[in-house]
Amino acid sequence: MRQLSYRDALNEALDEAMAADERVYLIGEDIGIYGGGFGVTQGLQAKYGKSRVRDTPISESALTGVAVGSAMTGLRPIVELQFSDFITIAMDQLVNQAAKVHYMSGGQLKVPLVLRTAGGSGTGAGSQHSQSLENWLAHIPGLKVVQPATAYDAKGLLHAAIADDNPVIIYEHKLCYQEMSQVPESYYEIPLGVADIKREGTDVTLVATSIMVYKALEAAEQVANDISVEVIDPRTLVPLDIETLLASVAKTRRVIVVTESVKRGGFGGEIVAQIAESDVARTLKQPIRRLGGEAVPMPVAAELEQLAIPQVTTIVEALYQMSQGGEDEHEVN
């Protein structure tokens, strides 16, 4: 199977969706001739015209409002916000309108809206362009939240999001755009709410999201002679495939959750809570460990950026700590 970059996989999915359904259109800042802030919409305006690839002024609230309204009338808009930080400007449209319209209309209205945005650190973009805010929208009933890590997942999840009649927020990590993986040329969907086991193991379950999937896999490889690590990527935060996570934890009886987003109040805590509230928690050999970003504005300097979020060395250290002790087979009562 061919190798495709994360960026090109997204571009291909958009192209396929627009070719298949004239109701699908793109809207955002610099998505036309410029091809989007990270090149994902390159060539699409030339192919489909300005009416279906709509460049907008710098007003995230306005363009998101247009998308919400058009979705309510039967179109299937795909919004691009250049940085996930800018979602703060569109929060009223997303939280108070898109997320609630279906419920408040008694099911009469649907909002088949997809919002794509680039998040995360690693590019020296600073405090206002490097945040991981997926936790915010995962908190809102009525919104679905997706975090693809690989090119294969990006294409399949984007297609599923476009086909969904609910508003779906897709957080794409900036460092993932260059990542390559095998991607089918044909159309395919990855159902929302299905996790993926990226690496099988028996000693520790390592749950990682977005760019942390790559760091988790590297850490698992570094400790492979001593610890058998199972790496699981939830792929979607809402809906969350807790069943796959619990099945793994039941096997390994040790679990670490790692996200880039700030640890305090982060979605990693939600995953930990759901595991702790399950019957599997009674069989754990070690307390659950949670790794996440520091509670600081994201620095510009590369050295400080790295200190602000979990790194491979951080995960390796946690794996060795988790694997020590806890050999008593008696369950906690």
Secondary structure as the mmCIF struct_conf table of DSSP 4:
data_model
#
loop_
_struct_conf.conf_type_id
_struct_conf.id
_struct_conf.beg_label_comp_id
_struct_conf.beg_label_asym_id
_struct_conf.beg_label_seq_id
_struct_conf.end_label_comp_id
_struct_conf.end_label_asym_id
_struct_conf.end_label_seq_id
STRN STRN1 GLN A 3 SER A 5
HELX_RH_AL_P HELX_RH_AL_P1 TYR A 6 ALA A 20
TURN_TY1_P TURN_TY1_P1 GLU A 22 ARG A 23
STRN STRN2 VAL A 24 GLY A 28
TURN_TY1_P TURN_TY1_P2 GLU A 29 ASP A 30
BEND BEND1 GLY A 32 GLY A 32
TURN_TY1_P TURN_TY1_P3 ILE A 33 TYR A 34
TURN_TY1_P TURN_TY1_P4 GLY A 37 PHE A 38
BEND BEND2 GLY A 39 GLY A 39
TURN_TY1_P TURN_TY1_P5 VAL A 40 GLY A 43
HELX_RH_AL_P HELX_RH_AL_P2 LEU A 44 TYR A 48
TURN_TY1_P TURN_TY1_P6 LYS A 50 ARG A 52
STRN STRN3 VAL A 53 ASP A 55
BEND BEND3 ILE A 58 ILE A 58
HELX_RH_AL_P HELX_RH_AL_P3 GLU A 60 MET A 72
TURN_TY1_P TURN_TY1_P7 THR A 73 GLY A 74
STRN STRN4 ARG A 76 LEU A 81
BEND BEND4 GLN A 82 PHE A 83
HELX_RH_3T_P HELX_RH_3T_P1 SER A 84 ALA A 90
HELX_RH_AL_P HELX_RH_AL_P4 MET A 91 MET A 91
HELX_RH_PI_P HELX_RH_PI_P1 ASP A 92 ALA A 98
TURN_TY1_P TURN_TY1_P8 ALA A 99 LYS A 100
HELX_RH_AL_P HELX_RH_AL_P5 VAL A 101 MET A 104
TURN_TY1_P TURN_TY1_P9 SER A 105 GLY A 107
BEND BEND5 GLN A 108 GLN A 108
STRN STRN5 VAL A 114 GLY A 119
BEND BEND6 SER A 121 THR A 123
TURN_TY1_P TURN_TY1_P10 SER A 127 GLN A 128
BEND BEND7 HIS A 129 HIS A 129
HELX_RH_AL_P HELX_RH_AL_P6 GLU A 134 ALA A 138
TURN_TY1_P TURN_TY1_P11 HIS A 139 HIS A 139
BEND BEND8 ILE A 140 ILE A 140
TURN_TY1_P TURN_TY1_P12 PRO A 141 GLY A 142
STRN STRN6 LYS A 144 VAL A 146
BEND BEND9 THR A 150 THR A 150
HELX_RH_AL_P HELX_RH_AL_P7 ALA A 151 ALA A 163
BEND BEND10 ASP A 165 ASN A 166
STRN STRN7 VAL A 168 HIS A 173
HELX_RH_3T_P HELX_RH_3T_P2 LYS A 174 CYS A 176
TURN_TY1_P TURN_TY1_P13 TYR A 177 GLN A 178
STRN STRN8 MET A 180 GLN A 182
BEND BEND11 GLU A 185 SER A 186
TURN_TY1_P TURN_TY1_P14 LEU A 192 GLY A 193
STRN STRN9 ASP A 196 ARG A 199
BEND BEND12 THR A 202 ASP A 203
STRN STRN10 VAL A 204 ALA A 208
TURN_TY1_P TURN_TY1_P15 SER A 210 ILE A 211
HELX_RH_AL_P HELX_RH_AL_P8 MET A 212 GLN A 222
TURN_TY1_P TURN_TY1_P16 VAL A 223 ASP A 226
STRN STRN11 VAL A 229 ASP A 233
STRN STRN12 THR A 236 VAL A 238
BEND BEND13 PRO A 239 PRO A 239
HELX_RH_AL_P HELX_RH_AL_P9 ILE A 242 THR A 252
BEND BEND14 ARG A 253 ARG A 253
STRN STRN13 VAL A 255 VAL A 262
BEND BEND15 LYS A 263 LYS A 263
TURN_TY1_P TURN_TY1_P17 ARG A 264 GLY A 265
HELX_RH_AL_P HELX_RH_AL_P10 PHE A 267 ALA A 276
TURN_TY1_P TURN_TY1_P18 GLU A 277 GLU A 277
BEND BEND16 SER A 278 SER A 278
HELX_RH_3T_P HELX_RH_3T_P3 ASP A 279 THR A 283
BEND BEND17 LYS A 285 GLN A 286
STRN STRN14 ARG A 289 GLY A 293
BEND BEND18 ALA A 295 VAL A 296
HELX_LH_PP_P HELX_LH_PP_P1 PRO A 297 PRO A 299
BEND BEND19 VAL A 300 ALA A 301
HELX_RH_AL_P HELX_RH_AL_P11 ALA A 302 ALA A 308
BEND BEND20 ILE A 309 ILE A 309
HELX_RH_AL_P HELX_RH_AL_P12 VAL A 312 SER A 323
BEND BEND21 GLN A 324 GLY A 325
HELX_LH_PP_P HELX_LH_PP_P2 HIS A 330 VAL A 332
#
